[in-house]
Amino acid sequence: MSKAPADFLVTTEHRRFAEFCDACRRYHYIGLCYGAAGVGKTLSAQYYAKWFHLQAYLPYEFASEAGFAAVAGSTTVFYTPAVVNAPGRIAQDIHIKRHQLKALAVEAWLREQEAQQKARQQEATHIRPTRVKAPAGHKGNVVQIYRSAATPAADIANTYAQKRENTPDPTDLIIIDEADRLKTASLEQVRDIFDQGGIGVVFIGMPGIEKRLSRYPQLYSRVGFVHAFRPLSAAQVRDLFQRKWVPAGVALPEEGIADEEARAAIIRVTGGNFRLLHRLLTQIARLVEINALQTVTSQVVEAARESLVIGTA
């Protein structure tokens, strides 16, 4: 099963994003989230929606309890439209994802039903049958019959079948990443889904998407919240150094990045851009390994910067 990256950081910016999504969910509003490329918008949205687990989970396959617990109760759809998208395709894709969440809710009932039936079976093996006298039979004989005190499995199955049939769609938030790709007709399709009621919608895009959507008054009038996803601050990056954080699979000297000039150089080069920080630390680790270095200096940082496509001062 796909898991969240081991190096995912619950930063202050991610918490702000989660609060923003919670507000859109609670008040059933459309929200706009924008930020520069690489600041962590997509990763935060995927983590919030449990996308890492949901994309690989197969409903009704009865995975382990731990595997099911990772997706149980999910109510958020994470969706990235194709580069070439049509309204019908968007409606179909979102419907499939919403059906997946409903399937999880139904599976919860199935698991509960199975647990109930097992409990009844175990109970039946420990309960002494009740001896009941039947009416007089032929020739005046009295027939002795036994009736179990356990609830019939059919009754349990019927109860949960009714519950499953009445299970509503649990979706209460749809997050649409790369919303810049959506054309007018596709935006109208999303608005139509939103207008059906009971859900919030979050559009994620590059800076300027809020100005573009303002040209569609019928959609923009439904926007309740706008959130600017900001890069990491210098203090937050220094906190990562203090915690000796590195991307998954990256190995740095045991002391981490302790040199103050090296830290300052990394902050200057990356500007708090999470994607760039990830790539720069990966390059630094490569140089440390190649040269068998014991410490990371500002010279190592500058050498790593030169190998990046992005990374100007």
Secondary structure, DSSP 8 states (H G I E B T S, - for coil): -----TT----HHHHHHHHHHHHHHHHT-EEEEE--TTSSHHHHHHHHTTHHHHTT--TTS---HHHHHTTTT--EEEE---SS--HHHHHHHHHHHHHHHHHHHHHHHHHHHHHHHHHHHHHHHHS--EEEEEEE-GGG-EEEEEE--S--HHHHHHHHHHHHHT------EEEESSGGG--HHHHHHHHHHHHTSS-EEEEEE-TTHHHHHTT-HHHHTTEEEEEE-----HHHHHHHHHTT---TT----TT-S--HHHHHHHHHHHTT-HHHHHHHHHHHHHHHHHTT-SS--HHHHHHHHHT-SS---
